[in-house]
Amino acid sequence: MAELDNSNLNLNLFLEVISSLQAIEQRRIYLAENVGIDITGLEDVYFQVIENLLNLTFNKNQLTLLHKYLYELSTDNEWDGYVQLKVGKTRKKVLIKTPRQLWDTLQLIK
């Protein structure tokens, strides 16, 4: 098995984290809407740890996009996958429908 370089390892870990966070958010929404159980209070401590680790890794602009993706956009079934983003002095319409596209976009706004 080939050894992963650091950038591929970071990408793979990021994709795994985003996928897990999306699954947790979808489960939370399902339980609240269909079963009437709000588990937010139970998850708060875990999310604080995750948020702190993300804060160590990403800058403010990256975190803003990451939070918007996780908690607003990816859970919106009517969202087309695009966001307006300022990269340098230019505004761009960027596709971030998948976690991989999100990763690539986060690399643009370092």
BALODO-976128 format. One record per residue (C-alpha): x, y, z; residue number from 1. Coordinates in steps of 0.001 Angstrom, whole numbers, plus 500000, padded with zeros to 6 digits. Layout:
! residues N
((X Y Z) NUM);
...
! end
This chain:
! residues 110
((500000 500000 500000) 1);
((501374 503408 499001) 2);
((501996 505896 501774) 3);
((499873 509040 501673) 4);
((501649 512358 501488) 5);
((500614 515003 504016) 6);
((498274 516888 501659) 7);
((496407 513698 500668) 8);
((496209 512618 504289) 9);
((494789 516029 505234) 10);
((492267 515806 502403) 11);
((491162 512302 503401) 12);
((490801 513265 507048) 13);
((488855 516391 506099) 14);
((486464 514424 503874) 15);
((485882 511902 506654) 16);
((485218 514639 509240) 17);
((482788 516508 506956) 18);
((480948 513321 506067) 19);
((480593 512430 509753) 20);
((479436 515930 510716) 21);
((476833 515864 507942) 22);
((475541 512490 509128) 23);
((475305 513771 512708) 24);
((473425 516885 511590) 25);
((471010 514849 509456) 26);
((470360 512490 512380) 27);
((469771 515441 514719) 28);
((467266 516977 512302) 29);
((465512 513641 511759) 30);
((465173 512963 515484) 31);
((463873 516469 516166) 32);
((461366 516510 513298) 33);
((460170 512892 513258) 34);
((460618 511599 516781) 35);
((460393 514832 518762) 36);
((463726 514330 520512) 37);
((466205 517203 520622) 38);
((469692 515780 521195) 39);
((471489 519095 520739) 40);
((472300 519353 524448) 41);
((473903 515920 524409) 42);
((476086 516770 521423) 43);
((477223 520236 522544) 44);
((480395 519108 524318) 45);
((481503 516967 521380) 46);
((480819 519753 518929) 47);
((482813 522197 521071) 48);
((485841 519891 520827) 49);
((485387 519579 517051) 50);
((484909 523341 516658) 51);
((488091 524022 518623) 52);
((490085 521643 516439) 53);
((488678 523300 513308) 54);
((489630 526689 514763) 55);
((493219 525470 515084) 56);
((493260 524407 511432) 57);
((491316 527011 509459) 58);
((491293 530807 509278) 59);
((488226 532989 509909) 60);
((487125 533130 506249) 61);
((487507 529389 505834) 62);
((485565 528719 509052) 63);
((482726 530988 507928) 64);
((482349 529045 504686) 65);
((482724 525695 506453) 66);
((479994 526512 508987) 67);
((477688 527842 506300) 68);
((478196 524663 504271) 69);
((477628 522287 507192) 70);
((474733 523925 508977) 71);
((472863 525867 506282) 72);
((473650 524841 502742) 73);
((474222 521083 502742) 74);
((470997 520505 504691) 75);
((468960 522643 502247) 76);
((467466 520347 499582) 77);
((466775 523320 497287) 78);
((470348 524668 497335) 79);
((471991 524504 493885) 80);
((475500 523936 495239) 81);
((476909 527364 494392) 82);
((478134 530188 496629) 83);
((479374 533671 495842) 84);
((482895 533954 497174) 85);
((485500 536683 497288) 86);
((488886 535306 496277) 87);
((491457 538063 496488) 88);
((489785 541082 494918) 89);
((487495 539053 492669) 90);
((484025 537672 493409) 91);
((483417 534205 491998) 92);
((480501 531819 491807) 93);
((481943 528563 493148) 94);
((480442 525077 493219) 95);
((480780 523409 496649) 96);
((478078 520746 496514) 97);
((480455 518001 497698) 98);
((482956 517915 500575) 99);
((485784 517573 498015) 100);
((484640 520759 496242) 101);
((484463 522449 499642) 102);
((488038 521358 500402) 103);
((489288 522716 497076) 104);
((487524 526023 497712) 105);
((488886 526300 501254) 106);
((492380 525959 499760) 107);
((491648 528993 497541) 108);
((490803 531262 500472) 109);
((493807 530549 502686) 110);
! end
